[in-house]
Amino acid sequence: MIAKIDLMSNKTMYVVKDGQLTPHELPDYGETVIITMGGKVDRLKTNIKRNV
């Protein structure tokens, strides 16, 4: 299977799970934690911050 992704976008993170490509938009400020179980991505946890 072949998938095309935009390598010029710094605001998108791609996760491959069970052969499926899932895009995840990254916040302007904050952090995204990747939680794995059994060596596979289980979920993403995003904390969004605001810059003042």
C-alpha positions as CSV (number, residue, x, y, z in Angstrom):
1,M,0.0,0.0,0.0
2,I,1.3,3.5,-0.9
3,A,0.2,6.8,0.7
4,K,1.1,10.3,-0.3
5,I,1.8,12.9,2.5
6,D,2.6,16.6,2.4
7,L,6.2,16.9,3.7
8,M,6.0,20.7,3.6
9,S,3.4,20.9,6.4
10,N,4.9,21.4,9.8
11,K,1.5,21.4,11.6
12,T,0.5,17.8,10.7
13,M,1.8,14.6,12.3
14,Y,1.0,11.3,10.6
15,V,0.4,8.1,12.6
16,V,0.4,4.7,10.9
17,K,-1.6,2.1,12.8
18,D,-2.6,-1.3,11.4
19,G,-1.8,-0.1,7.9
20,Q,-4.0,3.0,8.1
21,L,-2.5,6.5,7.8
22,T,-4.1,9.0,10.2
23,P,-3.3,12.7,10.1
24,H,-3.2,14.7,13.4
25,E,-3.2,18.5,13.4
26,L,-0.6,19.9,15.9
27,P,-1.5,22.8,18.1
28,D,0.2,26.2,17.7
29,Y,1.4,26.0,21.3
30,G,1.3,22.9,23.5
31,E,2.5,19.4,23.4
32,T,1.3,16.1,22.0
33,V,2.2,12.8,23.8
34,I,2.1,9.5,21.9
35,I,0.9,6.6,24.1
36,T,1.8,3.1,23.0
37,M,0.7,-0.3,24.1
38,G,2.5,-3.4,22.9
39,G,4.7,-1.4,20.6
40,K,1.8,0.1,18.7
41,V,0.2,3.6,18.9
42,D,-2.8,3.4,21.3
43,R,-3.7,7.1,21.6
44,L,-2.5,10.7,21.4
45,K,-2.8,13.1,24.3
46,T,-2.7,16.8,23.3
47,N,-2.3,19.7,25.8
48,I,-3.1,23.1,24.2
49,K,-1.5,26.2,25.6
50,R,-2.0,29.9,24.6
51,N,0.8,32.3,24.1
52,V,0.0,35.8,25.6
